[in-house]
């Protein structure tokens, strides 16, 4: 859940845009699985099937992506949840169809544990994933800044995210970008299943200026 953060020059050539490009579903699903596979594996594993499920049920308009120059290749993605939809979709029927009734029902129970519903005026982040070869160039920070702009455009006053206890580097980086911890929930029952024993909720006020923040700072750590 926690990848190394390396310093480096800002990757200004990378293009930041809203929405998952058509044809990039498998790529985005792969980035997400690489970042969050331990957490998602209990619900959607094994990996190959999980990546295919994510790709099939993505909500294209619930993400900000980073693309290589020429917008040819997705190298980073930040998902968010608004209006009842997040980047990763798929309902009860989809899970049961993909995994069967016997195996699907316990997976639905795990997915319910991961569900985060935005409060009124709130955007919930699903997480940030950056290709390992492109970390250290500020892509994560630029994705976060554009997500703040999305929140502002939808009239949201704050952004919420969760960070797990085994990823203190991620928490420190989110704090650098204006997030404040407001609550920690102990989840010892998830340590064996997903590898973490506590989840901290963090909030950030959406700036009046869309896209405000620190787009040049590195934020390569996944949630």
N, C-alpha and C positions, 0 to 999 in steps of 0.2 A: 504494500500500500504506500510505501514511501520510497521514492527514487532519489538518487543523489542530485543535489543542486550544485551546479558549477557556474562560476562566474565567467563572463565573456562579454564581447562587444554586442551592442544591441543589434538585433537582426531586423533592421529597418526595411529590408527588401521584401520581407514576408507580408503578404496581403491578408488583412483581417476583414472578414465579411460575415454577414448574418445568414444563417441557414446552411443546411448540409447540401452540397451540390448533388444533383442527380447523378448516379453512377458511383458515388463515393461512400455508399452505405457500408460496404464490407470494410473499407479502410477505417471509417469512424468506429464501427463496431470492434475492430481489432485494437484500436487505440484504447477504447474504453475497457475492453477485456484485459488488456495488458496492465492497465492501471488499477482496476477494481475486480479482477478475476477472483481473488480470494474471497471477497465479500459476495460477489454474484454467483460464485460457483455452487454454493449450497442450494441455490434456487434454480439456476439455469444450466449447470454443468451437465456433461463434460464440456471442455472448452470449445471444441469444434461446433457442437450443437448450440452452445450458448451464444457464440459469436453469430451464428446463422440466425438465431432467434432475434437478437438485438438488431441485426441488419434488416430483417424482414419487417420489423415493427417500429422503426425509427419515426419520430415526428420531426420532419425536416426543418420546421420553423422554430424549433425549440433549442437552438444551438447557435453559438458563434464559433467560427472555424478560422484557423490560420492556414494559408495556402502558400506554396512556393511561388516565386515570381512567374507570372504567366498563368497563375491560378490552376496549375496542373495537378498538384498533389497536396492532400491534406496532411499537415504536420502537427496540428494541435486542434483541440476541440474543448469547448466549455458548454456543458448542457445546463438548461434551466427549466423550471416548472412554473407555468402561468396558466390561469384559466382551466385548471383541471387536467392539463396535459404537460408531460415532460418529454425530454429527448427520447428516453427509453420507454416504449409503449408496450402494448400487448395486454389484453385483458384475461379474464378467467377462461373464456372459451378458447382463446389462443394458446394458453398454457396447457390446458387439458388436451387440446388437439395435437400439440407438439410432443407432449410427454406421456399422454394417456391418463386415465382416471386414477389408477392406483398410485403412480409416481407423481402425478400432477398435483394432487391435493396437498401433500406436505410441502411442495414447492410454493404453492400459493400462500401457505402459512408463513414461509420465510420471506416471501416478497412483501407480505403485509407488514412485517417487522421493519422493512426498509422504506416503507412509504412515508413521504413527508408532504403534507398538504399546506400550501401557502395560506397565511392569514390575509384578510383584506388589506390591500395596499402593499403586498409583499411579494417579492420574487424569491424563489428558493433555488439555489444552485445545486445541480446534481454532481458537480465536480469538474476538475480541469485535468486533461490528459495531453501531454506533449511528447512527440516522438523523441526517443533518447538521443538521436543524432542532432536534434535541433534545440536541446536544452541549453540554458545559459545565455541565450540571446534576448531575453525579455519577452518571449512570445506569451508566456502565461500571464504576465502583467498586462499586456495589450488585450488579451482575451477577457481578462477581468474588467478592464476599463470599458470595453465595448459592451459587456454584460450590464454594467452599471448604466450605460446609455440606453440599452434596451429597457431596463427597469424604469428609467426616467420617462421614456417614450410611452410606456404603458401606465403612467401615473402612479408608479410605486414609490413609496417613501423609504423603503429599506430592502436590503438583501439579507437572506438567511442562508446559512450552510451548517453542516455538521462536520466535525473533525474527530477522528478516532484517537484513542489514547496512545497507540503505538506509533503515532506519527507526529511527534512534537515539532519537527522541523516545519511541517505544513502549517501547524498552528502559529508558529512564530512568523512565518511569511504572511499569513492572512492578517495577523495583527499589524504588520508593517503596512498593509494596504487598507487599514482603517477598520478592520473587524474587531469586535470586542466580545469576549466570552460572557455569556449570560446565564448558562445553566449546563451542568454536567450530569448525565444520567449513567449510573452504573449498570452494566450489562454483563455480569459474569457468566450468564447462561449462553452468551454468544462467543465466549473466548475459544472454546473448543471447536465451534462450528465455523466461525468466521475470523478468528484470530485476534479479536480485540475485546476489551472488557469494560470500556466506557466510551461514551460519545458526548462531546461538548458542542453545544449550540452556540454559534457566533452570529452577530448582527453587524451590519454596516449601513449607515445612513446613506441614501442616494443623494449625491450632490446636485445642486440646482443646475449646474452646467452639465448637460449630457456628455458622457464620456469622460467626466472628471476623474481624477485619481492620479496614478503614477504609471503611465503606459510604458515608461522606460525601465521600470524595475523588474527584476526577474521574479517570476512566480511559477516555477516549474514543478512544484511539489503537488502531487495529487492529494485529494481529500482522503 
